[in-house]
Amino acid sequence: MGSFATEITIDAPVTAVWQALGNIGEIYQWNPGVRASHTTSAQTEGMGATRFCDLGGKNYLDEEVVLWQPNEKLTMRITGTNLPFAEGDIRFTLRPEGEQTVVTVSPLYKLKFGLLGQLLDRLYVRNNYRQGMDALLAGLKQFVEQN
């Protein structure tokens, strides 16, 4: 399994950050890697809620909430995609620091294609994935601080 962690400090209280992060169907508003998104379940929040993310071109993610601890933790599990992920969880952790919030994102993933997938991860995927998560956090910071 591949994994890494990256974090950012947002100049807003945890409740404001959670309001954006927990609105799972609206991730397109702050994640520059998502062109469009919407919930795909009747339930729009909490364990079991699902969403669809259009990543541009023909790329997409179907995801489900598998951990929901308001103002603390959120984990989205990839349940369908045309990207090379065999499985993947995107874990968010929020930690208050005074009037600020430290947000950590730590994906845990496995690529398709066995040994070739492991090689692709080392040579290409991990670096690009990290850049995507850094951009996601920067977008979340900008969105929360401006609203």
N, C-alpha and C positions, 0 to 999 in steps of 0.2 A: 504494500500500500504506500502510495506517495502522500506526503503531507508537508506543510509548512505553515507558518503563522506570520501575519503582518498586522500592524495596528496603527491607529490614528487617534489623536485627541481632538474632540469636538467641543467648541465653546458653547455648550448648552447642557441643561440637566438631562439625566437619564430618561425622564419621562418624555421629553421632546424627541430624543433620538429613537426611543421605542415607538413613538407614534408613527414615525416614518418607516422604520424597519418592520414593525408588526403589521403594517398595511401591505400585506404580501402581494396583492394584485396590482399595486401601483409602483412596483420597483422600477419601471421604465422612467419614472419621474426623476430619479436620482442616479441610476446606474447607466453610465454612458455605453456600456456593452449590450444593453437591452433596448431594442427598437420599440417594442410594444409588449404589454403584459396584461394578464387578467386572471382572476380566479377561475377555477374550473370545477369547483365544488360549491354546493349550496352554502356550506360553512365557509366564511371568509377569513376566519382567524382560529387559532388554537390547533391542537393536535388533530391531524388528519385533513386539515385544509390543504387544497392543492391549487397550483397555478401553472400557467403556460407562459413561457418567455420566448419571444421572437428575437433572435440574436442577429438578424439581418441575413441577406442572401437566403439560403434555405435552411440555415442552422436554427435549432430550437432546443429548449429544455422543458420538460415536464417535471415538476417538483412537488414534494409533499412535506408538510411540517411534521417532523418526528420528535422535536423537542421544543416546548413552548413554556418558558418561564418569564412572564412579563417583567420588563425592566432589567432582566438579567441575561437570559440566554435564548437563542433561537437556532434550530438546526433544520435546514432544508435538505431533503434527500432527492437526488436525481432519480426519477422513475422512468424516464424516457428521453432519448436524445439521439441525434444523428452524429454527434461528436464522438470521439474515440473513447468515451468513458464506459467501462463495464459496470462501475458503481461509483458513487460519490456522495459525500455529505459536505455541506458548506455550513460550518459552525460559527455563529456570532456570539461573542461574549461582551457584555457591557459592564463597565466598572466605573462608578462615580468617583470623581476626584474634585471635591469642592463643588463648584458650579459647572465643572466640565465633566465630560464623559470620555473614557478611553474605550474605544471599540476595537476588539480583536477579531479578525476573521482567520479561521484555520481549517482549510479544506482537508478532507481525508478522502483519497480517491484511488481507484485502480483503473488502469487503461485496458482496453481490449488488446488482442493480438499477442498475449503471452510475453515471451522474451523480447520480441520486437517492440511491443508496447513499453516495456521497461526501458529499452534503449531510447525509444522516442521520447520518453519522459525525461530522461537525463539530458538528452541533446537539445530538446526543443520545447516540449509541453510545459514542464515545470516553470521555466523562465517566463513563458507567455502567460501561463495561468497566474503566476505571482503578479505580473504587470496588470492583468485584468482585475485582480483583487485589490491592488493599490489604487487603480482607477475607480473601482467601485467605492472604496472608502473615501477617496477624495470627493467623489460625487455626493455621497451621503453627507459628508461634512459641509459642503457648499449648500446643499439643499436645506439641511436643518438650520444652519446658521443664518440663512437668508429668510427663513419663514418664522 
